[in-house]
Amino acid sequence: MSEARVHTAVRRESFEVAYARVAGSMHVLAAALVGRSDASDVVQEACIVGLRRYREFAAEGGNFQAWMATIIRHVASNHRRSLFFDSRKSLMQMLSSFCASSKNFSFRLFCDCQYRAFSSAFFSSRTVST
């Protein structure tokens, strides 16, 4: 086995041991942030991020539980944000198809104005300051 694979295997095993100690509390945190139905997805994604960045954590040291909790908070925030924008996009698509199916010209014109106002608000709220 190559030296890189040995280091990767050791890092993964070390991460698994550390995570096994805090797994329950991480799942509870994720459930509190996004709900029970999405908690497993958030925890799984956070574990992937944690495993990828474990070498950085191990070099710096610190509290593993606090480090993983921070990752879970960030993943949960991204998850909620994507759900919010997906629901708004779906609503815009429904509004567009409903208005297009109408035979009343004035209603379609009203819908077109509403759609434009809604879509401009949607896209302007997507800009995030860093």
Helices and strands as residue ranges (DSSP letters): H 3-34, H 36-60, H 64-100, H 105-125
